[in-house]
Amino acid sequence: MSHTAGQPLTDDSGISMPLVAMAMTMMLGMSALVIDLGNGWRTRRAIIPATDAAALAAAQDYVNGIDGCAAVATTYLVNNEAAATLDGCTKVDYSSDRGRVTVTASHNVETWFAPVLGIGDYTVSSASTATWGPPLAATGLRPIGLCLDGSAVLQAAIASATASTITITYDKDQPNTCGGGTIPGNWGTIDFDGGANSNSDTKDWINNGYPDSVFFDNHPVTSCVSEPHCYEGDTGAIAGIQGELTALMNSGVFFSLPVFNFAENPGGNAQFHLAGVVRVQLVDFKVNGAEANRFFTFNIEPGLITGVCCDGGGGASGVKVIALCGVDPNQFAACDP
């Protein structure tokens, strides 16, 4: 057979269609990876905050004595991701006042291109764990410190960890006041950050709470020297903040106050050793004028506050904090005591 000049030595026209088919299959495969698997990634990202919200809501209910798994877990899950399915809600108690709850949910992911590769619809899941317990530190504290030893009614309310109404009078003559009588009165304003503008700070913190974490510990103290849980402050009449206290009282909100078990005055400002925190509602007050007429009246009630979890040795006041501590199944290292 002769070969005509300019004609290809071989005829590859029959190879074109298989190459196109292979290229299309590869393109569909890439589409499956980019679109279908990407859709699964986005779907899982959407249900993670939903299980987070459900776990935190359940933990909050357990703090308040309610079965969180039965009461709110599903509601918070579907409110945050309507197509998610609750697969499980499990509570574990570490002690009478500390535990954790895990919420697991799933979401079906529909595929469009992946079936070309033999991959059908699939399911993504998320598991979130929240823990609760006594706080290691508190945030949002108002800057009024209460002397534990100076008020029998405060001691009783903290020891019982039940709701009650207490009145704390200003009595600097009690023999067992914090500091053994060297620091007058049963309360003081606490300067959490030691700043120069303490009166301006005090007003702001009464209105909004101190934003940073305040750490405390209820161990016995005889000196504030090198003691990390001691904070500066002032005792006596509380001048210039009656308006802020009145607004706080009229709001009717519950808020957190620090409790101190030791105070001293080493020559400068007073130092208060913070031993715990209580959750209160301000009912009435008088903080200046004649000493005999000064008082605070609070509704004191255990419950949830904001802070750092957990186990800060804050006494038996009944306050607790919650926090997310695990984001995958069986990831409890940051949750367990």
Secondary structure, DSSP 4 states (H G I P E B T S, - for coil): ----TTS-SS--GGGHHHHHHHHHHHHHHHHIIIIIIHHHHHHHHHHHHHHHHHHHHHHHHHHTTS-HHHHTHHHHHHHH-TT-EEEEEEEEEEETTEEEEEEEEEEEE--SSGGGGT---EEEEEEEEEEEESEEEESSB-SEEEESTT-HHHHHHHHHTS-EEEEEE--TT-TTSTTTTSS-SSEEEEETT--S-HHHHHHHHHHH-B-S-EE---S--S--TT-TTEEEEEES---S-HHHHHHHHHHT--EEEEEEEEEE-SSSSEEEEEEEEEEEEEEEEE-SSSGGG-EEEEEE--EE--EEES----TTS-EEEEEEEESSTT--TTT--
